[in-house]
Amino acid sequence: MIRLHIIAEGQTERNFVNTVLRPHLAEFTVFVDARCVLTSKDRRKAKVYRGGLLSYEKAKKDIQAWLKEDYHGECRFSTMFDLYALPDDFPECAEASTQKDPYERIRILEKAMADDIKDSRFVPYIQLHEFEALILSDPQQLEWEYLEHDTPIQNLIKMAGTQNPELINDGQETAPSKRILKEIPEYDKATSGVAVARHIGLEKLRERCRHFGEWVSRLENLDRPPS
């Protein structure tokens, strides 16, 4: 039995892990819990605030703290961060930014994060380019949450076509979330986005989104000793 802790960038990613990944991975005796990355503390009010990847150093401290809190051998740790708007202080960010191939960019960043964390139980993951790439693997399923939006949904279906949704670029106006919001301004990623991803189903998400699929496959096999 493996206990997997996932540090998520925000509420959307955390909800996705808990709603979609957790029941699936339980079938592989991998039991998941997730929390958003720690952003700040207010000691006077004894409160902590989570959500939003504001800096790599803050995320690193949160990951390292959880590694120390749960040091048992059956534990594994992972992340779910977006490549879109990744903080500039991320290790090897400058080198990765020179790469034209997004998959090579991700490889450099994930390796750099693993090298920096230095714990064999840690499995880094960065989403190409953001959570909404998963939605664009099958935009038709938006109709479950947005009735009477036939034309906007058809526009998204036509835009996505058969292209790899992970390769839809990360421009400020053309990132996956921006494309969805342009057609459906009331789109809410934390609730509706996760529900749509659930309707799409993990099988199609893995099929259309290669890097995401590789991550899920790796999590399914966490019962193997860490290398």
N, C-alpha and C positions, 0 to 999 in steps of 0.2 A: 504494500500500500504506500502510495506517495501522497504527500500533502504539498500542494502547489500554491504559492503565494504570488499573486500578480499585482504589480504596481501600475495602475492605470493613469493616463494623463488627466482624464476628467470623468464626470459622471456618466457620459455616454459610453465610454469604453468599459467602465466598471459595470454598468448595467448590462452591456453586451456579454461580458465575461460571465456574469452571474446567470443571465437568462439563456444564453445560447451555448457557451462552452462548458459551463459547469455540468449540466446533465449529460452531455456527450462524453466528457472525459471521465465521469464517474463509471462509465461502462468499461474503462480501461484501468480501474482502481486508482485513478488519479483524482484526488478530492481537492477542489479549488476554492480559494477565497480571494477576494480582491479588495483593494482600497485605492483611493485616489492619492496621488503624490502629495506629500505635505508641502504647503506653500508658506505658512507662517504660524507663529504661536503668540498667544496673548497670555502671558503668565499671570497678569493681574486678574484676569477673568477666568483663568484656567481653561482656556479654549484653544483648540487647534483648527486651522483652516486648510482644507484640502481641495485640490482641483486646479488644473492649469499648469502647464510645464513652463514656468517662468524662467528658470535657469537650470543648467545641467547640475551645477554644484549642489543646489537644493535637492534635486532628485537623487543625486548620488548619496547624500547624507541620509536620506530617507531609506534608500535601498540598503545601505550599510547597517543602519539601525535595525532593520527587520532581520537581516542576516544574523546579527548578534543576538536578537531576541529569540529567534528560533534556529538554534544551531544544530538541531538533530539531523542525522544522516538521511532520514527518509524525506526531508524537505527539499523542495526545489523552488526557485524564484524566477520570475520572468517580468517583462514589461509589456505595455501596449501604448507606445508613443507614436504620434504622427510625424512623418517626415516634413509635412507642410508646417512652416513657421517654427521649425526646430531651433532652439536657442543657439546663438552664435558661440557660446562657450562650450558646446559639445565637443568632446575629443575628436580630433582629426576632421573637424568641420570644414576647415579651409581646403584640405586635400580632397575631401568628398565632393565639395562644390565644383571642382574642376572636371568631374566625371560627367560625360554626356549620358552614359547608360545609368538609369535610375537604380537598377539592380546592383551595379558595381558600387554606386554611392551608398546604398544600404549595407552592402557587405563590409565596406570600410568602416562605417559608423558603428555597426553592431560589433565588429571585431574590436574596435577601439574601446567601446563600452565594456566588453568582456575583459579586455586586458587591464582596464582601469579599475574595475571592481575586484578582480582577482579572487574569484570564488568559483570552484568547479560546479557548484550547485546552481549557478546563475545562467539563465538562457535569455539573452537579450532579444527583443523584438521591436522593430520599428515598422509602422504601417505605411505602405505606399498608397497615395501620398497623404491620405487621411481616411478617417472612418467611412466617409461617404463613398469611397471607391467601392466598398462592399455593396452599398445600395445600388450603385450603377451597374452592378453585375446583372441585375434584373429590375429595371425601373418600373416594370408593369405592376410589381407588387405594392407600389405606392398607393394603388387604388384601394387597398385595405384600410388605409388611414385617411385618404383624401378623396372623398366622394365628389362627384361632379367636377373633377379636374381632368377630364379626358384629354383635352387638347394639350395642356401642359405636360401630362404624363407621356403622351405620344411624342411630343417634342423631345423629351428626355430619352425615350426609347430610340428615336431616330438619331439623336446625337451620339448615344453610347454605341449603337450598332453592334458589330461583332468585335470591336476593338477590346484589347485588354484594359479593363477599368483601372488597374494599378498604374497604367502609363498615362492616364489623363493628367495633364500637367498641373503644376502647383502655382500658377500665376494668381495674383491677388483677385482677379476677376474671373479666372477660368478654372480654379481648383474645383474638385467635385462638389463641395458644399456650396460654392458660389453658383455653380450651374443649376443645382437643385433649387436654391433660394430664388434665383432669377425666375424660374417657372412657378414655384410654389412658395411665395414669401412667408407663409405661415408655417413652413416646415420647422419642426422641433426635433433636433437630433437626439436629445436625451430620452425622449419617450417614443415618439413616432418612428425615429430612425432605428431604434433597437427593435421595435415591433415589426417593422418592414424587413429587417435582416432576418428575424425569426421566420417570417413567412417565406422568404427566399429559400431558406434552408441551408444548413451547413454544407451539404454535398455540392450545391451549385456555387456557393461562395468559394469553396476550395478549388473547384474546377475552373472558375473564371479568374480567380486571384491567386496567382502562382506562389508568391512569397507568403501570403497568408496561409495557403494550403501547406506549405513546407513547415511553417511554424506549428500548425495544428498536428501534423504528423509527428513532429519532434515531441510535442507534449504527450501524445498518445504512447510514446515509448520511453517515458521518464523512469520506468521501473528498472531500466538498465543502469548499471553503475556509471556515475559521471566520469568522463575522461579527463 
